[in-house]
Amino acid sequence: MISYILAVITGVIVLAVDQFTKVFISNNFEMAKSYKFLPGLIDITYIHNDGGAWGMLGGYTWLLLSVTIVIMLVCIALLLKCGVKNKLMFWSIMLILSGGVGNMIDRIFRGGNVIDFLHFEFWPTFPVFNVADCAIVIGAGLLLVYFFKDMLDENRKKRLDAQKAVAQANENENS
């Protein structure tokens, strides 16, 4: 039970940190200018992104909001269906939801723009992102791990069931 409580608390903290960092960056940094943060690793580059991942669908705020809401509803449905039965699923959905809410707040209250500011200096072509984006990516990665592990477990169970059936059939033949 403690893991689920920690996941919810983490989701709330991620959302708070996301919103705090966006307000801090927008109040203290100049738009489109890069600042060294962790030299060789991360720069702070304050931008507004009116699109989705990698700036795709720029200017389509209502479409992006709609997609975010649908994804969040799917996450809630997954959570209701099987999330409380599996800690990994629960954690992944909490991260996706907290990141989704963080970016949705931006789109609604910042004129359709999401504040992005984290840029990998060592990977210059990677897009600028924010704390909410990090939570979404980590949550989605954990969700993929959950589904992959579930698929492997299911295949393993089918193999064992088939082996048991063959063993049972052989035993019945020998009797």
N, C-alpha and C positions, 0 to 999 in steps of 0.2 A: 504494500500500500504506500510505503514511503517513497518509492520510485515514482509513482503516479503524482503524488503531491509535489515532489521535486520537479517533475516535468512541467506541471502547471506553473509553479513558481518560476522556473527557468523561462517559460514562454512569456510570462508577465515581465520579467527582467529584460529579456531580449527586446520586447516591444518598448519598454521604457528607455533602454539604452539607445535603441534606434531613433526614437523621437528626440531624445536629448541631444544626440550627436548631430542630427539634422538641424536642429535649432542652433546649436553651438556653431556649426560650420557656416550656416547661412548668416549668422550675426558677426562672425569674426574673420571670415575669409573672403577674398575677392573672387568673383565669378570667373571661371575658366583659367585661373592661374594655378600653377602647381607649386606645392611646397614640399620640401623634403620632410619626411616623417621618420621612416626607418630606412636610411640610405641604402640603396641597392635592393631594397625589398618593396616598400610601399611609399607612395607619394600621396599627399592630400591634394586632390584636384576637384574643386567645387564646381559642379555643373547641375543643370536642370535637365532631366530626361522626360520628354513627353511621350516616349514610347515604352515598349516592354523590354524584354531581354535584348541586349545589343542594339537598343534603340528602334527595334522593329515596331511597325504600326504607329509611328510617331503621329501625334495629333488625333488619334482615335481613342480619346479618353473613355468614352462611354463603352466602347467595345472592350477595352482593357479592364474596366471596372466590372463589366458583365462576366468576362472570362474569369476574373479573380473570384467573383461571387460563386460562380459555378464550381470552380476548383475547391473553394472553401466548403461548399455544400457537399461535394463528393468526399472531402476529408472528414466532415462531420458524420456522413453516412457510414464511412469506413470505421470511424471511431465507435459509433453506436453498434455496428454489426460485430466487430471483432477487436477493436482497439483496446478495450479494457481487459481483454484476455491475453494480450501480448504487450510487454513493456516496450519493445523496440518499435512496434507499430504506434503505440501511444506517444512515445518521445518524438518520432518522426512527424506525426501529425501536429503535435504541439508546436514544433519548430516551423512547419509550413504555415500553420494558422497565424502564429505571431508575426512572421515575416509578411504574410499576405495582408494582415490588418495594418501593419506599419506602412506598407506602400499604398494601401487603399486610403489611409488617412491623408497621405501626401496628395494623392490624385484628387481627393474631394476638397481639401482645404488649401491647396497650393496651386490652384488654377490648372489642374490636370498634369502637373509636373511632379516628378519624384526627385528628391535631392539625392544625388550621388556624389561620393567624394573619395572613395578608396580606389587607388589605382596601383596595380602591380608594376613597379619600375622594371623588374626583370622580365616582364612579359608585356611590352608596350602596346601590343595590338589587342590585349584583353580589355573589355570595357570597364569603365569606372562603375563602381557599385557602392552599396551601403550595407549597414548591419542587417536590415531586413532581407536583402538579397542573400547574404551569407546564411541566414537562418533557413531560407527557402531551399537553397542549394544543399545544405547539410541535411535538412529534413527529407528532401527528395532522394538524396543518396541513401539515407537510412531506410527509406521506404522501399527502394530498389533492393537493398540487401535483405529486407524482410521478405519481399515477394520471391526473390531468388532462393533464399533459405527455405521458405515454405514449399516452393516447387520441388527442391531437392528432397526435402523430408517426405513429401507426398510420393515422389517416385521411389524413394527408398522403401516406404511402407508398401507400395504396390508390388515391388520386387519380393519383399519378405512374404507378403500374402501369397504370391504366386509360388514361391519356394515351399511354403507350408502346404499349399494345395497339392503340389506334386508329391511331397513327402507323405501326405495323408493318403493320396491315391496309391502310392507304392506300398504303403502299410496295409491298405485295404486289399490290395492284390495278393500280398504275401500271407494274409490271414486265411 
